[in-house]
């Protein structure tokens, strides 16, 4: 059973930075597809960054491209999301997701229905 535990959220001012971590059960990082999603009140769950942890290929939504970086640490079984130049519209609950079987990941990584394993989330609040 894949387990995911996020941490690193908090409150920052616009322009600031945060690094989120997703601690995963053994071997999840390096063998599965993983992604960061966010969910704001009244909005649908949105994929912000995805990674094929087998080859390190990364994907980003247009709203965060150039500001956020997804990365992995295989030795620590941890996924990261470095968030720079944060904006008030980045305020949301951020969730880590994983699944070992996603075909055409480059096209489907943003779809939450493709993932069977989710963390509980960590809140990010950006004030103006």
C-alpha positions in Angstrom: 0.0 0.0 0.0 1.4 3.4 -1.0 1.4 6.0 1.7 2.0 9.6 1.1 2.5 12.3 3.8 2.9 16.0 2.8 4.6 18.7 4.9 6.1 22.1 4.4 3.0 24.3 3.9 2.5 27.6 5.7 1.7 31.2 5.3 3.9 33.5 3.3 3.7 36.9 1.6 3.4 37.3 -2.1 6.8 36.9 -3.7 8.0 34.5 -1.1 9.0 30.8 -1.4 8.0 27.5 0.2 9.2 24.0 -0.3 6.7 21.2 0.1 7.7 17.6 0.8 5.9 14.4 0.2 7.3 11.5 2.2 6.4 8.2 0.4 6.5 4.6 1.3 9.5 2.6 0.2 10.2 2.4 -3.5 7.3 4.7 -4.5 9.7 7.4 -5.6 11.7 5.8 -8.5 8.9 3.4 -9.6 5.7 5.4 -10.0 4.2 8.4 -11.6 3.7 11.2 -9.1 2.3 14.7 -9.0 1.3 17.7 -7.0 -2.2 18.9 -7.1 -3.9 21.8 -5.3 -7.4 22.4 -4.3 -8.9 25.9 -3.4 -12.3 26.4 -1.9 -15.0 26.3 -4.6 -12.5 25.2 -7.3 -11.7 21.9 -8.9 -8.6 20.0 -8.0 -5.8 21.2 -10.2 -2.6 19.5 -11.3 0.3 21.8 -10.9 3.4 19.5 -11.5 4.0 15.9 -12.4 7.0 13.7 -12.7 7.8 10.2 -14.0 10.0 9.2 -11.2 11.5 6.4 -13.3 13.3 8.8 -15.7 12.8 12.2 -14.0 10.7 13.7 -16.8 8.7 16.6 -15.5 5.5 18.5 -16.4 4.0 21.8 -15.3 0.8 23.6 -15.6 1.0 27.0 -17.3 0.0 28.7 -14.1 3.1 27.6 -12.3 5.7 27.1 -15.1 8.9 29.0 -14.4 8.0 29.4 -10.7 7.5 25.9 -9.3 10.0 23.0 -9.5 9.1 19.3 -8.9 11.9 17.0 -7.9 12.6 13.7 -6.3 15.1 12.2 -3.8 15.2 8.5 -4.3 17.3 7.8 -1.2 14.8 9.6 1.0 11.7 8.3 -0.8 10.6 11.9 -1.0 9.0 14.2 -3.6 9.4 17.9 -3.4 7.7 21.0 -4.8 9.8 24.2 -4.7 7.5 27.1 -5.0 9.0 30.5 -5.8 7.5 33.9 -6.6 4.3 32.9 -4.8 1.1 34.7 -5.6 -2.2 35.0 -3.6 -3.9 32.8 -6.3 -1.5 30.0 -5.3 -3.4 29.7 -2.0 -4.8 26.2 -1.7 -4.4 22.8 -0.1 -1.6 21.0 -1.8 -1.8 17.3 -2.2 0.7 14.7 -3.4 -0.5 11.8 -5.6 1.0 8.7 -7.0 0.1 5.8 -9.2 2.2 3.1 -10.9 0.1 2.7 -13.9 -0.7 5.7 -16.0 -0.5 5.4 -19.8 0.5 8.4 -21.8 1.5 10.2 -18.7 2.6 13.3 -20.6 -1.0 13.9 -21.6 -2.8 12.6 -18.5 -0.6 13.7 -15.6 -3.0 16.6 -14.7 -6.1 14.4 -14.4 -6.7 13.5 -10.7 -8.8 10.4 -11.7 -5.5 8.8 -12.9 -4.1 8.5 -9.4 -5.2 5.9 -6.8 -3.0 7.1 -3.9 -3.2 10.5 -2.2 -1.8 12.2 0.8 -3.8 14.3 3.3 -2.5 17.6 2.0 -0.7 20.6 3.4 -2.1 24.1 3.4 -0.4 27.0 1.6 -1.6 30.6 2.2 -0.2 33.5 0.3 -1.1 37.0 1.4 -0.8 40.1 -0.7 
